[in-house]
Amino acid sequence: MLQPSRTKWRKQRKGTYRGDAKRGTTLAFGEYGLQAVEAAWVTNRQIEAA
């Protein structure tokens, strides 16, 4: 596979989630909330659609 010999920046890797949330676990409005089943990146449009 062809690769450039030199690049200015290396590709940045995405981190992983570890442990429980330290904050943001209480509801601000209403009585019900969404709970994630597995770790994933969620966009603001996906949150609004839910």
C-alpha distance matrix in Angstrom:
0.0 3.8 6.5 10.2 12.2 15.1 16.0 19.6 19.5 17.5 17.2 20.6 20.9 23.6 26.5 28.4 32.1 34.4 38.1 40.7 41.3 43.6 45.0 45.0 46.4 49.7 50.5 51.6 53.0 54.2 54.5 51.2 47.5 44.0 42.4 38.7 38.0 34.5 32.6 30.6 30.2 33.0 33.5 37.0 37.1 36.6 39.4 41.7 41.1 42.1
3.8 0.0 3.8 6.9 9.3 12.2 13.3 17.0 17.4 16.0 16.3 19.9 20.9 23.9 27.0 29.3 33.0 35.4 39.2 41.7 42.0 44.1 45.3 45.4 47.0 50.3 51.0 51.9 53.3 54.8 55.3 52.1 48.4 45.0 43.6 40.0 39.6 36.1 33.9 31.7 30.8 33.6 33.7 37.0 37.2 37.1 39.8 41.9 41.6 42.8
6.5 3.8 0.0 3.8 6.3 8.7 9.7 13.4 13.8 12.5 13.2 16.9 18.3 21.5 24.5 27.1 30.8 33.2 37.0 39.6 39.7 41.5 42.8 43.1 44.8 48.1 49.0 49.8 51.4 53.1 53.6 50.6 46.9 43.6 42.2 38.6 38.5 34.9 32.4 30.2 29.2 32.0 32.1 35.3 35.9 35.9 38.4 40.6 40.6 41.8
10.2 6.9 3.8 0.0 3.8 5.6 6.7 10.4 11.7 11.4 12.9 16.7 18.7 22.1 25.1 28.1 31.7 34.1 37.9 40.4 40.3 41.8 43.0 43.3 45.3 48.5 49.4 49.9 51.7 53.6 54.4 51.5 47.7 44.6 43.3 39.9 40.1 36.5 33.7 31.5 30.1 32.8 32.6 35.6 36.3 36.7 39.0 41.1 41.4 42.7
12.2 9.3 6.3 3.8 0.0 3.8 6.9 10.4 12.2 12.0 14.4 17.9 20.0 23.6 26.2 29.2 32.9 35.0 38.8 41.4 41.4 42.7 44.1 44.7 46.8 50.1 51.2 51.7 53.7 55.7 56.4 53.6 49.9 46.8 45.4 42.0 42.1 38.5 35.6 33.6 32.3 35.2 35.1 38.1 39.1 39.4 41.6 43.7 44.2 45.4
15.1 12.2 8.7 5.6 3.8 0.0 3.8 6.8 9.0 9.7 12.6 15.8 18.4 22.0 24.6 27.9 31.4 33.5 37.2 39.7 39.5 40.6 41.8 42.5 44.8 48.0 49.1 49.5 51.5 53.8 54.6 52.0 48.2 45.4 44.0 40.8 41.2 37.6 34.5 32.5 30.9 33.7 33.5 36.2 37.5 38.0 39.9 42.1 42.8 44.1
16.0 13.3 9.7 6.7 6.9 3.8 0.0 3.8 5.6 6.9 9.6 12.8 15.8 19.2 21.9 25.4 28.8 31.1 34.8 37.1 36.6 37.7 38.7 39.2 41.6 44.7 45.8 46.0 48.0 50.3 51.3 48.7 45.0 42.2 41.0 37.9 38.6 35.0 31.8 29.6 27.7 30.4 30.0 32.6 34.0 34.6 36.5 38.5 39.4 40.7
19.6 17.0 13.4 10.4 10.4 6.8 3.8 0.0 3.8 7.0 9.9 12.2 15.7 18.9 21.4 25.0 28.2 30.5 34.1 36.2 35.4 36.1 37.0 37.6 40.2 43.2 44.2 44.2 46.4 48.9 50.0 47.7 44.0 41.4 40.4 37.5 38.5 35.0 31.6 29.4 27.2 29.8 29.1 31.4 33.0 34.0 35.6 37.5 38.7 40.1
19.5 17.4 13.8 11.7 12.2 9.0 5.6 3.8 0.0 3.8 6.5 8.4 12.0 15.1 17.6 21.2 24.4 26.7 30.3 32.4 31.6 32.5 33.4 34.0 36.6 39.6 40.7 40.8 43.0 45.5 46.5 44.1 40.4 37.8 36.7 33.8 34.8 31.3 27.9 25.8 23.7 26.3 25.9 28.3 30.1 30.8 32.3 34.4 35.7 36.8
17.5 16.0 12.5 11.4 12.0 9.7 6.9 7.0 3.8 0.0 3.8 6.2 9.1 12.6 15.1 18.6 22.0 24.2 27.9 30.2 29.9 31.0 32.2 32.9 35.1 38.4 39.6 40.1 42.3 44.5 45.2 42.7 38.9 36.2 34.7 31.6 32.3 28.7 25.4 23.5 21.9 24.8 24.9 27.7 29.4 29.7 31.2 33.7 34.7 35.6
17.2 16.3 13.2 12.9 14.4 12.6 9.6 9.9 6.5 3.8 0.0 3.8 6.4 9.6 12.6 16.0 19.4 22.0 25.7 27.9 27.5 29.0 30.0 30.4 32.5 35.7 36.8 37.4 39.4 41.4 42.1 39.5 35.7 32.8 31.5 28.3 29.0 25.4 22.1 20.0 18.4 21.3 21.5 24.5 26.0 26.1 27.8 30.3 31.1 32.0
20.6 19.9 16.9 16.7 17.9 15.8 12.8 12.2 8.4 6.2 3.8 0.0 3.8 6.7 9.3 12.9 16.2 18.7 22.4 24.4 23.9 25.2 26.3 26.8 29.0 32.3 33.5 34.1 36.3 38.4 39.0 36.5 32.7 30.0 28.6 25.6 26.5 23.0 19.5 17.6 15.9 18.9 19.3 22.2 24.2 24.2 25.5 28.1 29.2 29.8
20.9 20.9 18.3 18.7 20.0 18.4 15.8 15.7 12.0 9.1 6.4 3.8 0.0 3.8 6.4 9.6 13.1 15.7 19.4 21.7 21.6 23.3 24.6 25.2 27.0 30.4 31.7 32.7 34.9 36.7 37.1 34.4 30.6 27.7 26.0 22.8 23.3 19.7 16.3 14.8 13.7 17.2 18.3 21.4 23.4 22.8 24.0 27.0 27.9 28.1
23.6 23.9 21.5 22.1 23.6 22.0 19.2 18.9 15.1 12.6 9.6 6.7 3.8 0.0 3.8 6.8 10.0 13.0 16.6 18.5 18.3 20.2 21.4 21.8 23.4 26.8 28.1 29.2 31.3 33.0 33.3 30.6 26.8 24.0 22.2 19.1 19.9 16.3 12.8 11.3 10.2 13.7 15.1 18.3 20.4 19.6 20.6 23.7 24.6 24.6
26.5 27.0 24.5 25.1 26.2 24.6 21.9 21.4 17.6 15.1 12.6 9.3 6.4 3.8 0.0 3.8 6.9 9.5 13.1 15.3 15.3 17.2 18.8 19.6 21.1 24.7 26.4 27.7 30.1 31.8 31.9 29.3 25.5 22.9 20.8 17.9 18.6 15.1 11.5 11.0 10.7 14.2 16.2 19.0 21.6 20.5 20.8 24.2 25.4 24.8
28.4 29.3 27.1 28.1 29.2 27.9 25.4 25.0 21.2 18.6 16.0 12.9 9.6 6.8 3.8 0.0 3.8 6.4 10.1 12.4 13.1 15.5 17.4 18.2 19.1 22.8 24.6 26.4 28.7 30.1 29.7 27.1 23.4 20.7 18.2 15.1 15.5 12.0 8.6 9.2 10.1 13.6 16.3 19.2 21.6 19.9 20.0 23.6 24.6 23.5
32.1 33.0 30.8 31.7 32.9 31.4 28.8 28.2 24.4 22.0 19.4 16.2 13.1 10.0 6.9 3.8 0.0 3.8 6.9 8.8 9.4 12.0 14.1 14.9 15.5 19.2 21.3 23.3 25.7 27.0 26.5 24.0 20.4 17.9 15.2 12.6 13.3 10.3 7.1 8.8 10.0 12.8 15.9 18.3 20.9 19.0 18.5 22.2 23.3 21.8
34.4 35.4 33.2 34.1 35.0 33.5 31.1 30.5 26.7 24.2 22.0 18.7 15.7 13.0 9.5 6.4 3.8 0.0 3.8 6.8 8.7 10.9 13.7 15.3 15.4 19.2 21.8 24.0 26.7 27.9 27.0 24.8 21.4 19.3 16.3 14.2 14.5 11.9 9.5 12.0 13.6 16.2 19.3 21.4 24.2 22.2 21.3 25.0 26.2 24.3
38.1 39.2 37.0 37.9 38.8 37.2 34.8 34.1 30.3 27.9 25.7 22.4 19.4 16.6 13.1 10.1 6.9 3.8 0.0 3.8 6.7 8.8 12.0 13.9 13.3 17.0 19.9 22.5 25.2 26.2 25.0 23.1 20.0 18.4 15.2 13.8 14.2 12.5 10.9 14.0 15.8 17.8 20.9 22.6 25.4 23.3 21.8 25.5 26.8 24.5
40.7 41.7 39.6 40.4 41.4 39.7 37.1 36.2 32.4 30.2 27.9 24.4 21.7 18.5 15.3 12.4 8.8 6.8 3.8 0.0 3.8 6.4 9.1 10.8 9.7 13.3 16.3 19.0 21.7 22.7 21.5 19.7 16.8 15.6 12.7 12.2 13.2 12.4 11.2 14.2 15.8 17.0 20.0 21.2 24.0 21.9 19.9 23.4 24.8 22.4
41.3 42.0 39.7 40.3 41.4 39.5 36.6 35.4 31.6 29.9 27.5 23.9 21.6 18.3 15.3 13.1 9.4 8.7 6.7 3.8 0.0 3.8 5.6 7.2 7.0 10.7 13.7 15.9 18.8 20.3 19.6 18.1 15.1 14.3 12.1 12.0 14.1 13.4 11.8 14.0 14.8 15.4 18.0 18.6 21.7 20.0 17.7 20.9 22.9 20.6
43.6 44.1 41.5 41.8 42.7 40.6 37.7 36.1 32.5 31.0 29.0 25.2 23.3 20.2 17.2 15.5 12.0 10.9 8.8 6.4 3.8 0.0 3.8 7.2 7.8 10.8 14.1 15.9 19.3 21.1 20.7 19.8 17.2 17.0 15.3 15.6 17.8 17.2 15.4 17.4 17.7 18.2 20.4 20.6 23.9 22.7 20.1 23.0 25.4 23.3
45.0 45.3 42.8 43.0 44.1 41.8 38.7 37.0 33.4 32.2 30.0 26.3 24.6 21.4 18.8 17.4 14.1 13.7 12.0 9.1 5.6 3.8 0.0 3.8 5.5 8.0 11.0 12.3 15.8 18.0 18.0 17.4 14.9 15.3 14.4 15.3 18.1 18.0 16.3 17.7 17.5 17.3 19.0 18.5 21.9 21.0 18.1 20.6 23.2 21.3
45.0 45.4 43.1 43.3 44.7 42.5 39.2 37.6 34.0 32.9 30.4 26.8 25.2 21.8 19.6 18.2 14.9 15.3 13.9 10.8 7.2 7.2 3.8 0.0 3.8 5.7 7.9 9.1 12.4 14.7 15.0 14.3 11.7 12.3 12.1 13.4 16.7 17.1 15.6 16.6 16.2 15.2 16.6 15.7 18.9 18.0 14.8 17.1 19.8 17.8
46.4 47.0 44.8 45.3 46.8 44.8 41.6 40.2 36.6 35.1 32.5 29.0 27.0 23.4 21.1 19.1 15.5 15.4 13.3 9.7 7.0 7.8 5.5 3.8 0.0 3.8 6.7 9.4 12.2 13.6 13.0 12.1 9.8 10.7 10.0 12.0 14.9 15.9 15.3 16.9 17.3 16.3 18.2 17.6 20.3 18.8 15.6 18.0 20.2 17.6
49.7 50.3 48.1 48.5 50.1 48.0 44.7 43.2 39.6 38.4 35.7 32.3 30.4 26.8 24.7 22.8 19.2 19.2 17.0 13.3 10.7 10.8 8.0 5.7 3.8 0.0 3.8 6.5 9.3 10.7 10.3 10.5 9.2 11.4 11.7 14.5 17.5 19.0 18.6 20.0 20.2 18.6 20.1 18.8 21.3 20.1 16.5 18.2 20.6 18.0
50.5 51.0 49.0 49.4 51.2 49.1 45.8 44.2 40.7 39.6 36.8 33.5 31.7 28.1 26.4 24.6 21.3 21.8 19.9 16.3 13.7 14.1 11.0 7.9 6.7 3.8 0.0 3.8 5.7 7.1 7.3 7.8 7.0 10.0 11.5 14.6 17.9 19.7 19.7 20.5 20.4 18.2 19.3 17.4 19.5 18.5 14.7 15.8 18.1 15.7
51.6 51.9 49.8 49.9 51.7 49.5 46.0 44.2 40.8 40.1 37.4 34.1 32.7 29.2 27.7 26.4 23.3 24.0 22.5 19.0 15.9 15.9 12.3 9.1 9.4 6.5 3.8 0.0 3.8 7.0 9.0 10.1 9.6 12.5 14.6 17.4 20.9 22.5 22.0 22.4 21.7 19.2 19.5 17.1 19.2 18.9 15.1 15.5 18.3 16.5
53.0 53.3 51.4 51.7 53.7 51.5 48.0 46.4 43.0 42.3 39.4 36.3 34.9 31.3 30.1 28.7 25.7 26.7 25.2 21.7 18.8 19.3 15.8 12.4 12.2 9.3 5.7 3.8 0.0 3.8 6.9 8.4 9.0 12.2 15.0 18.1 21.5 23.5 23.5 23.6 22.9 20.1 20.1 17.4 18.9 18.6 14.8 14.5 16.9 15.1
54.2 54.8 53.1 53.6 55.7 53.8 50.3 48.9 45.5 44.5 41.4 38.4 36.7 33.0 31.8 30.1 27.0 27.9 26.2 22.7 20.3 21.1 18.0 14.7 13.6 10.7 7.1 7.0 3.8 0.0 3.8 5.9 8.0 11.6 14.5 18.0 20.9 23.5 24.0 24.4 24.2 21.2 21.6 19.2 20.1 19.3 15.7 15.4 17.0 14.7
54.5 55.3 53.6 54.4 56.4 54.6 51.3 50.0 46.5 45.2 42.1 39.0 37.1 33.3 31.9 29.7 26.5 27.0 25.0 21.5 19.6 20.7 18.0 15.0 13.0 10.3 7.3 9.0 6.9 3.8 0.0 3.8 7.0 10.7 13.1 16.8 19.3 22.2 23.3 24.1 24.5 21.9 22.8 20.9 21.8 20.4 17.0 17.2 18.4 15.5
51.2 52.1 50.6 51.5 53.6 52.0 48.7 47.7 44.1 42.7 39.5 36.5 34.4 30.6 29.3 27.1 24.0 24.8 23.1 19.7 18.1 19.8 17.4 14.3 12.1 10.5 7.8 10.1 8.4 5.9 3.8 0.0 3.8 7.2 9.8 13.4 15.8 18.8 20.1 20.9 21.5 18.9 20.1 18.6 19.3 17.4 14.2 14.9 15.6 12.4
47.5 48.4 46.9 47.7 49.9 48.2 45.0 44.0 40.4 38.9 35.7 32.7 30.6 26.8 25.5 23.4 20.4 21.4 20.0 16.8 15.1 17.2 14.9 11.7 9.8 9.2 7.0 9.6 9.0 8.0 7.0 3.8 0.0 3.8 6.6 10.1 12.9 15.6 16.5 17.2 17.7 15.2 16.7 15.5 16.5 14.4 11.2 12.6 13.6 10.3
44.0 45.0 43.6 44.6 46.8 45.4 42.2 41.4 37.8 36.2 32.8 30.0 27.7 24.0 22.9 20.7 17.9 19.3 18.4 15.6 14.3 17.0 15.3 12.3 10.7 11.4 10.0 12.5 12.2 11.6 10.7 7.2 3.8 0.0 3.8 6.6 9.6 12.2 13.2 13.8 14.6 12.2 14.2 13.7 14.6 11.9 9.2 11.5 11.9 8.4
42.4 43.6 42.2 43.3 45.4 44.0 41.0 40.4 36.7 34.7 31.5 28.6 26.0 22.2 20.8 18.2 15.2 16.3 15.2 12.7 12.1 15.3 14.4 12.1 10.0 11.7 11.5 14.6 15.0 14.5 13.1 9.8 6.6 3.8 0.0 3.8 6.5 9.1 10.5 12.0 13.6 12.2 15.0 15.3 16.5 13.5 11.4 14.3 14.6 11.2
38.7 40.0 38.6 39.9 42.0 40.8 37.9 37.5 33.8 31.6 28.3 25.6 22.8 19.1 17.9 15.1 12.6 14.2 13.8 12.2 12.0 15.6 15.3 13.4 12.0 14.5 14.6 17.4 18.1 18.0 16.8 13.4 10.1 6.6 3.8 0.0 3.8 5.6 7.0 8.5 10.7 10.0 13.3 14.6 15.7 12.5 11.2 14.7 14.7 11.7
38.0 39.6 38.5 40.1 42.1 41.2 38.6 38.5 34.8 32.3 29.0 26.5 23.3 19.9 18.6 15.5 13.3 14.5 14.2 13.2 14.1 17.8 18.1 16.7 14.9 17.5 17.9 20.9 21.5 20.9 19.3 15.8 12.9 9.6 6.5 3.8 0.0 3.8 7.1 9.3 12.4 12.4 16.0 17.7 18.5 15.0 14.4 17.8 17.2 14.2
34.5 36.1 34.9 36.5 38.5 37.6 35.0 35.0 31.3 28.7 25.4 23.0 19.7 16.3 15.1 12.0 10.3 11.9 12.5 12.4 13.4 17.2 18.0 17.1 15.9 19.0 19.7 22.5 23.5 23.5 22.2 18.8 15.6 12.2 9.1 5.6 3.8 0.0 3.8 6.4 10.0 11.2 14.9 17.3 18.4 15.1 15.0 18.7 18.3 15.9
32.6 33.9 32.4 33.7 35.6 34.5 31.8 31.6 27.9 25.4 22.1 19.5 16.3 12.8 11.5 8.6 7.1 9.5 10.9 11.2 11.8 15.4 16.3 15.6 15.3 18.6 19.7 22.0 23.5 24.0 23.3 20.1 16.5 13.2 10.5 7.0 7.1 3.8 0.0 3.8 7.2 9.2 12.9 15.6 17.2 14.4 14.3 18.1 18.3 16.5
30.6 31.7 30.2 31.5 33.6 32.5 29.6 29.4 25.8 23.5 20.0 17.6 14.8 11.3 11.0 9.2 8.8 12.0 14.0 14.2 14.0 17.4 17.7 16.6 16.9 20.0 20.5 22.4 23.6 24.4 24.1 20.9 17.2 13.8 12.0 8.5 9.3 6.4 3.8 0.0 3.8 6.2 9.8 12.9 14.3 11.7 12.3 16.0 16.1 15.0
30.2 30.8 29.2 30.1 32.3 30.9 27.7 27.2 23.7 21.9 18.4 15.9 13.7 10.2 10.7 10.1 10.0 13.6 15.8 15.8 14.8 17.7 17.5 16.2 17.3 20.2 20.4 21.7 22.9 24.2 24.5 21.5 17.7 14.6 13.6 10.7 12.4 10.0 7.2 3.8 0.0 3.8 6.7 10.0 11.7 10.0 10.8 14.2 14.9 14.5
33.0 33.6 32.0 32.8 35.2 33.7 30.4 29.8 26.3 24.8 21.3 18.9 17.2 13.7 14.2 13.6 12.8 16.2 17.8 17.0 15.4 18.2 17.3 15.2 16.3 18.6 18.2 19.2 20.1 21.2 21.9 18.9 15.2 12.2 12.2 10.0 12.4 11.2 9.2 6.2 3.8 0.0 3.8 6.7 8.3 6.4 7.1 10.4 11.2 11.0
33.5 33.7 32.1 32.6 35.1 33.5 30.0 29.1 25.9 24.9 21.5 19.3 18.3 15.1 16.2 16.3 15.9 19.3 20.9 20.0 18.0 20.4 19.0 16.6 18.2 20.1 19.3 19.5 20.1 21.6 22.8 20.1 16.7 14.2 15.0 13.3 16.0 14.9 12.9 9.8 6.7 3.8 0.0 3.8 5.4 5.3 6.5 8.8 10.1 11.1
37.0 37.0 35.3 35.6 38.1 36.2 32.6 31.4 28.3 27.7 24.5 22.2 21.4 18.3 19.0 19.2 18.3 21.4 22.6 21.2 18.6 20.6 18.5 15.7 17.6 18.8 17.4 17.1 17.4 19.2 20.9 18.6 15.5 13.7 15.3 14.6 17.7 17.3 15.6 12.9 10.0 6.7 3.8 0.0 3.8 5.4 5.1 6.2 8.6 10.0
37.1 37.2 35.9 36.3 39.1 37.5 34.0 33.0 30.1 29.4 26.0 24.2 23.4 20.4 21.6 21.6 20.9 24.2 25.4 24.0 21.7 23.9 21.9 18.9 20.3 21.3 19.5 19.2 18.9 20.1 21.8 19.3 16.5 14.6 16.5 15.7 18.5 18.4 17.2 14.3 11.7 8.3 5.4 3.8 0.0 3.8 5.4 5.1 6.1 8.7
36.6 37.1 35.9 36.7 39.4 38.0 34.6 34.0 30.8 29.7 26.1 24.2 22.8 19.6 20.5 19.9 19.0 22.2 23.3 21.9 20.0 22.7 21.0 18.0 18.8 20.1 18.5 18.9 18.6 19.3 20.4 17.4 14.4 11.9 13.5 12.5 15.0 15.1 14.4 11.7 10.0 6.4 5.3 5.4 3.8 0.0 3.8 5.5 5.1 6.3
39.4 39.8 38.4 39.0 41.6 39.9 36.5 35.6 32.3 31.2 27.8 25.5 24.0 20.6 20.8 20.0 18.5 21.3 21.8 19.9 17.7 20.1 18.1 14.8 15.6 16.5 14.7 15.1 14.8 15.7 17.0 14.2 11.2 9.2 11.4 11.2 14.4 15.0 14.3 12.3 10.8 7.1 6.5 5.1 5.4 3.8 0.0 3.8 5.4 5.3
41.7 41.9 40.6 41.1 43.7 42.1 38.5 37.5 34.4 33.7 30.3 28.1 27.0 23.7 24.2 23.6 22.2 25.0 25.5 23.4 20.9 23.0 20.6 17.1 18.0 18.2 15.8 15.5 14.5 15.4 17.2 14.9 12.6 11.5 14.3 14.7 17.8 18.7 18.1 16.0 14.2 10.4 8.8 6.2 5.1 5.5 3.8 0.0 3.8 5.5
41.1 41.6 40.6 41.4 44.2 42.8 39.4 38.7 35.7 34.7 31.1 29.2 27.9 24.6 25.4 24.6 23.3 26.2 26.8 24.8 22.9 25.4 23.2 19.8 20.2 20.6 18.1 18.3 16.9 17.0 18.4 15.6 13.6 11.9 14.6 14.7 17.2 18.3 18.3 16.1 14.9 11.2 10.1 8.6 6.1 5.1 5.4 3.8 0.0 3.8
42.1 42.8 41.8 42.7 45.4 44.1 40.7 40.1 36.8 35.6 32.0 29.8 28.1 24.6 24.8 23.5 21.8 24.3 24.5 22.4 20.6 23.3 21.3 17.8 17.6 18.0 15.7 16.5 15.1 14.7 15.5 12.4 10.3 8.4 11.2 11.7 14.2 15.9 16.5 15.0 14.5 11.0 11.1 10.0 8.7 6.3 5.3 5.5 3.8 0.0
